[in-house]
Amino acid sequence: EADVDSARLSQVLHNLVVNAIQACDPGGIVEVVLESDRLVVRDTGRGMSPETLSMLFTPFFTTKPKGNGLGLSTAKKILDAHGGSIDVRSELGQGTTFTIQWCGGVAA
């Protein structure tokens, strides 16, 4: 069983889901899938350009008019501290998928 800070990991999930919802137009889909060794948050939103993807986890980088640019950089820090990793795949007009991976799986 892993020693985790559930409040901090909840913060990561909350951030990814809120971002996914904000990226979608009305009627868009946000899907959260938990498997034994990963958590996937996928949306049918606008997607991101390669330039945006390259800056995504940089503190204070944001594409939102009222964002502070700390959500994803904080999420990555939390996951790093828990021995996890985060991967993102996105294409303009095709949506985005964030995959959080844990070494050894997640304790149920």
N, C-alpha and C positions, 0 to 999 in steps of 0.2 A: 504494500500500500504506500502510495506517495505522500510525502509531507507537503501539503499545498495550502496556500492562503485562498480559501474559497471566495472571500470578498473581492480580492484582487482579480481572480480569474473571472468572476462574474462581471467585473468592470470591463474586462477585455471583450467578453461576449456582448455585453450591452452596447459597447462602442461600435462593434462590427455590425450589429443588427440595426442600430440607429443610422449608421452610415449607409447601409444597404437600402433602408426604407427611404432615406433622403435622396438616394440616387435614382429611385424609381419614379416613373410617371404614375398617375392614378391607374389602377388596374395592374400594376407591376407585381412581380412575385419575388418574395424573399423566402429562401428555404434554408433551414438549419438542420444539419444531419450530424448525429453523434455516432461514431463507430468506436471500436475498442481502442484504437490508437490515434484517432484524429477527430477533429471537429471541423465541419465545412459550413461556411456561410456563403450562400450563392444568391445573386440577384439578377433580375432582367433589366437592370437600369441602363444608364447612358454609357457605361464603360469608361475607361481612361486611356489617354494617349500614352505612348512610350515615354514621353517627357515627364508626364505626371507620375507614372509608375516609378521612374528612376528617383524621384524625390519623396516618395510616399512616406517613408519612415523618418524623414528629416524633421527635427523639432522646429516648430513654428511655420512649417510649410502647410498651406491650406488652399483649397479651391473654393471654399465657402465664404460668402460675404461677411458672416458673423462668426466664423470659426477661429480658434486660437492656434490650430496646428499642432496640438499636443496629444490628441487622441490616439493616433496610430503609433507615434513614437513611444508613448507611454505603454501601449499594449505590447509592443515588441520588447520593451524593457522588462515588463512583468513576465512575459513568456520566457525570455532569456534566463531570468532569475529562477524559473521553475523547470529549467532544462527542456523547454519546448522550443518550437520554431514556428514561424509563420511564413506562408508562401502566398503570393497573390498572382492571379492570372486575370487579365482583363483585355477587352478589345472594344474600341469605340463602337457604340451601337449594339453591342452584343452582351453587355453585362459584365459582372465581376465575380470571381470566386476567391475567397480567402480560405486557406486550409491551415489549421493549427495542428501540429503533429507533436505527440509526446513519445519519448523513448520508453519502451516497455509498457505502453498502454495506460489507460486511465482506470483507477480503482473505482469499482461500482459502488 
